[in-house]
Amino acid sequence: MASSAAKRLEDFPEPSAPCNDPQLRLARLFYQLRRRRGQFFGPDLFAEPGWDILLDLYIAGREGREVCVSGACAGASVPHTTALRWLKWLEDAALVVRRCDLSDARRTHVELSETARRRMDILLDDAAVLIGSDL
């Protein structure tokens, strides 16, 4: 008979489809692992909205997707007001930039700054070495 933890693991979605971008694969893995550990231990124990936003925006950027402010808030897995405060903090730290949507003036997109993207690239390269994998 399977353990209750094993049964819960079966309920989780499969990881994203493989790709040829090692940094993107590792960022997806980190993001998926964060969601999964929250399912096991509760979302409040490991709340790191700044890191979740950075990961989410990094993944979106590598995939060529635009992220609106509400989407970035959802990606943080915290209350909307908390995510907005973190977006403001990340913007003040020059890690995130906002852009107006040219087709809809009511919407604003957010993305990593060039500095943040380069830092994430280096961090993910370092993580791959630490893990001992040639992801």
N, C-alpha and C positions, 0 to 999 in steps of 0.2 A: 504494500500500500504506500502511495506517495505521501510525503510529509506535507503539512499545510503550506510551508514556504515554497515547496516545489509546485504545488497546485497554483499558488499565486503567481509564480514565475510564468506559468503557462498562459496566464491571462494578459501578460504584457505584450505589446506589439513587437514585431520583429524589428531589429535595427534597420536603419535606412539602407537602401540598395548600395552595393559597393560602387566606388568611383575610383578614378585614377589619381585623385588629389589627396595625398597623404595628410595634409594639414586639415582639409575639410573632413576627412574620415575621422580623424582624432577629435576635432571639435564636435562633430555629431555624437561621437561616443561619449565624450564628457557630458554633453547636454542630456543625452538619454540616460546616462548613469545618474545624473542629478535628479531627473524626474523619477526614476525607479527608487532611489533611496528615500525620496519623499513619500512614496507609496508604502514603503516598509516602516518608516520611522515617523511619519507625519511631516508636513511641509514646514512647520515652524522651527523644528530642530536645526535644520540646515539652511535657513533662509539667507541667501546671499544675492539679493536682487541685482546688485551692480555686476557681479560676475555672470549671472544669468543673462542680463541684457547684453553684455559684451559678447558672450558666446552666441546668442541668438543673432545679433547683428553681424558677427563675423561669418556665421554660416550663411545668412541671407546674402551677404556681399559676395561670398565665394560662389554662391549659386545664381548670382545675377538677379536676385529678387529685391524689390523695394519694400521697406517696412515703414508703415505709418506709426504715429505715436501710440495709438491704441493697440496696434499689433506688438510693439515693443513692450508695452505694459503687460499684455497678456503673456508674452514670452518670459517675463520675470517671475510669474507664478506667485505674485503677492497682490494685495489690494491695489487698485488703480492709483489711489493717491500716493501710496508708498512708492510705486514704480515711477510716478511723475516726479517725485522728489529726487529719486535716484537718477533719472534722466537729466534733471537740472544739474545735479552734482557732477555727473559725467560730462555734461556740456561745459560747465564751468572749469573742469579739469582738462578741457580740450581733447577729450577722448571720443566724444560724440558730436556730430554736427547735425543741425536741422536744415531742411530745405523745404521750401513751399512747393506744393504740387502745382505744376503749371496748368493742369487740366481741371483742377478743382481747388479753388482758393480756400476752401474750408479745411482742407487736409494738409498736414505737414508730415514729411518723411524724415526719418532719422537714419543715420549711418555712422559707422566708425570713422573717426578722423584717420588721415593717412598715418599719423604717429601711432595711434592705437592698433591699426591693422598691422603695421610692421612689428609692433611689440607682440601681438598675438601670434604672428608667424614665427617669431623667434621662440616664444614660449612653447608653442606646439612642437617645434623642431626639438627643443630641449626635452620636452615630455616624451617624445618618441625615443630619444636616446636613453632616458631614464628607465622607460618601460622595457627597453632592450628589444625593440621591435623595429622592423623596417616597413612600418605601415606605409 
